[in-house]
């Protein structure tokens, strides 16, 4: 038995609303994240770095998920919110929210390193293909009182860890604004 035309119309309308809501949610999630890429050569090997982080965050602070791929698993990196000046690799991203956070008390940075990752607070190892997915805490006002988007330009970044702190090859920036 076929549904009455009005029941069929109501079912189609309900399906259209559900599909529209799902599409809108998917687009909102995609639009809220930004990706930066960079190709570098280190020791004769080419790495295609990709870093994805939210493009906007709450000014008062929030935890965000940051993902990356294509990184050299023998070069540790820090992931955090930092002041940036110029293009990726032009100048060391600094200062960073929370500093080195060795105690893990702020959650503002994460250390990805295949030798020591997982042994300390806010640290982990790379996954297959130089991938990672970490959570960091970001907020608009830095410890020195400067405000991202007002006094300084900030981005979620990766940069070489303390074993090679002056190496700018692994600097990747995802610009972020605060609301």
Secondary structure, DSSP 8 states (H G I E B T S, - for coil): ----HHHHHHHHHHHHHHHHHHHHHHHHHHHTEEEEEEEEEETTEEEEEEEEEESEE-TT-EEEEEEEES--TTS-EEEEEEE--SSTTTS---SBTTTT-TT-SS--EEEE-TTTTTSSTTEE--BTTTBEEEEEEE-SB-TTS-BBTTTB-EEEEEEE-GGGTT--TT-EEEE-EE-
